[in-house]
Amino acid sequence: MHYEEMLTWLLFYLSLFDARKTSAQAVMDPGGVVQSQVIESGLSTGQAGLRLVLNGSQSAQTLTARFVQEFFGSGVQHIALTTRDIRATVARLAANGVPLLAIPENYYDDLEARTALSAAEIDSFKALNILYDADAEGYFLHIYTQVLDGGFFLEVVQREGYHGYGAVNAPIRLAAQTRARGSAIER
């Protein structure tokens, strides 16, 4: 959405749903900073319900701002779906010809340096373009489709006790999407 609209939409969603907001985060995009605000509902029951992530940027060069410009305003850019077995889901997606976002190889070098994951586990993530994050409660695995017509893409997540959104991986996704977008434009 337009950066200037974030507060209005935040108040709208908070009043519409029995929801709470999490701390806002600044996410680095190759074209600038994207402000990201999460709204979650259903937490009073112990189960997360709806989770909305609102993104806005004052820089016209970010993917978020270009989406808003190219598609004439705010809209849904991506939907995250959950799975219990991300490796099996990736295999099914690939078998059905769903194009997945290629993650840069250096992400996995960095992952090896910042985690205690085994080399074999990191190699399996790399082969499937799986991103990883962890917190004190568990871990989080996720993949993305390539951006489809209309600027829309899907995310598939496997959450094992983890409560975050993989924010540490957002700059990697944005850089990979920017690179893929540049390759598509060159063709």
BELURHU-V765057 format. One record per backbone hydrogen bond with DSSP energy under -0.5 kcal/mol. NH is the residue of the N-H (numbers start at 1). CO is the residue of the C=O. If there is no record, write none. Layout:
# BELURHU-V765057
NH/CO
NH/CO
This chain:
# BELURHU-V765057
3/57
5/2
6/2
6/3
9/5
10/6
11/7
12/8
13/9
14/10
15/11
16/12
17/13
19/14
19/17
20/40
22/38
25/36
27/25
27/34
29/32
32/29
34/27
35/56
36/25
37/54
39/52
40/20
41/50
42/18
45/42
46/43
47/42
49/41
52/39
54/37
54/52
56/35
57/1
59/33
62/59
66/62
67/63
68/64
69/65
70/66
71/67
72/69
73/68
77/75
79/153
81/155
83/157
89/85
90/86
91/87
92/88
93/89
94/90
95/91
96/92
97/94
98/93
99/97
101/144
107/104
108/104
108/105
109/105
110/106
111/107
112/108
113/109
114/110
115/111
122/118
123/119
124/120
125/121
126/122
127/123
128/124
128/125
129/125
129/126
130/125
131/142
133/140
135/138
138/135
139/160
140/133
141/158
142/131
143/156
145/154
146/99
148/152
151/148
152/149
153/77
155/79
156/143
157/81
158/141
160/139
160/158
161/159
162/139
169/166
170/166
170/167
171/167
173/169
174/170
175/171
176/172
177/173
178/174
179/175
180/176
181/177
182/178
183/179
184/180
185/181
186/182
187/183
